[in-house]
Structures are given as C-alpha cells and as structure tokens.
Amino acid sequence: MIRRGRDAEAERLGVSIDEWRLLFVLQRMGAQPSIRIAEAGLMDRGTVSRSVARLEKRGFVFRISDANDGRVSIINLTESGSDIARQIASFMLDRELAMIAELTDEEWATWLNVTEKFHSFLSREYGDAD
C-alpha cells in the first residue's frame, strides 16, 4: 500500500523509483559522488550510474569533476531537478505526518523513546549522526 502511493507519485512526476531515491538523496545531502548516493539510497552503483545518466539527459542533474580526484564525478541537482526533489520531499513529509497523526499520545511518546535509543546506539557505534 505504501509503495502504491509512492509509485503513483513517481509516475505523476515522471521519474522511476530509482530516480526518485537518487533525487531525494541529493535533495537531503546536497551534491555527492555516486558511491555516496548509492550508500545513502541503499542502491547499487550500477543502478545509480544508469539513473544519473537518465536524469542528466533530462536536465535534472549535472556532473562536475571532484577537485581532489578527477576520476570521481560529483552529482548535483539542476534547478528543475531541485523542483522535483522538493515535490518528492513534500510528498514524503505529508505521508509521514499522516502516519504520525494515526498515533495516540502514548504511542508517539513510545516512538520517540525508541528512536532516541536507536540514535544513541548509532552515535556510540558510528559517531555523531548529525
């Protein structure tokens, strides 16, 4: 059910689910090399490479060479890519708020407690997540 809503929104925006994820990662993290996009979007590098090529062809992203390593390209959003990424982020936020609205105050407090524990664990294990 969750995927159907996302898939319908992706179709409305004219992007594939992989492109959706890539645009969302760039919107959240800013310009990134493909490997970081793959890691953040839980995608393989080949999928990211093909998605970047399609998005670049359509004018949603552009590449620049990494100043420290000319073999690496940094992927960034164009203005039109940013517009679509903002729509994706807005859709995601609206969906999250709708799900949160289903929680009681007690469930919300429990959720916050659990997520704080996860955040604390991740910070201890892997450093500050912020």
N, C-alpha and C positions, 0 to 999 in steps of 0.2 A: 504494500500500500504506500509506504513512504517513497519507494522508488518510482511508483507511477506518477506521483505528484512532481518529483524531480525530473523524471523523463519527459513529462508533458511540458514543463517549464523550459527544459533544454531545447526541446523541439521548437517551442514558440520563439526562443532566442536564436535558433538556427545553429546550434552547436551540438557536438556529440558529448556524451558523458565524460569521456577523457578530456576533451577540450574544456568542458565546464570545470573539471577539477583543476586543470592547469591554470585557467584564468582566475579561479578562486585563490589558488596558492599565490599567484603573483599579486593579486589584489591585497592579500593579507600580509605578505612578506616583502613586497617590492621586487625589484629586479634580482634575478637569481640565475646561476648556471643550471643547466639541465639536470645534473645529478642531484642538486638540492631540491629541485621541483619534484623529481622522481621520489626522493625520500619523503618529502612533506606530503605529497599527494598519494603515497603508497602505490606508485605506478612503476613499471619497469622502464628502463632508459629508452628502449626502442619505441615504446608507446609515446613517451614524452617527445622523442625526436620527430616521429610522424605527426603528432599533434601540433608541435611548434611549426613544422613545415606548412601544414594546412592553415593554421592561424596566421602565419606570416603572409602567405599568399592572399589571404582575405583582408590583410591590413589590420589585424588585431594585436599583433606582437611584432617586435623587431629585435634583431640581434646586434650586439656590439662585442668587440673583442675584449677579453679580460686584459687589463693593463699589466697584470703580473704574469700572465700565461697566455700568449697569443693563440694557443691551441684550443682554449676554452672560450665559448661564447656565453655572454650574459644575455638572458632573455628579459625583455621588458614589455610592458603594455603600451600600445599606442592610445591616443585619445578615444578612438572608437572601441578598442579593447577594454579600456577603463570603464567606458559606459556600460558595456555588457557585464563586466566583472562587478560593478556596483549593483546592477539588477540582480545578479546571482546572489550577492551578499545580502541584499534586501530580502529576497525570497527566502534565503536560509534563516535570517533573523526572524522574519514573520512566522515561519514554521516553528522555530524554537520557542517563540513567545506563545504560540497557540498550544504547544505541548506543555509548557510550563503552566499555562492557565488551567490545565486539567488537574494539577496537583493541589492537594489541600495544604494548608499552612504547615501541618506536621510533616507531610511528605516532602515539602520544599525544604524545611529545616534539615530533615534527614539527608536529602540530596546534597545540600550544601556541605554538611558534615562529611559525607563520603567523598565528595570531590576534593575537599580540603585535605583529607587523608591521602588521596591519590597524588595531589600536588606536592604535599610534603615528602612523600616517598620519592617521587621523581626528582625533586630538588636535592634530596640527600644522595640519591644514586647517581644522578647525571648533572648536577649543578643547577643553578637557578634557571628556571624555565622562562623567566621574563626577559 
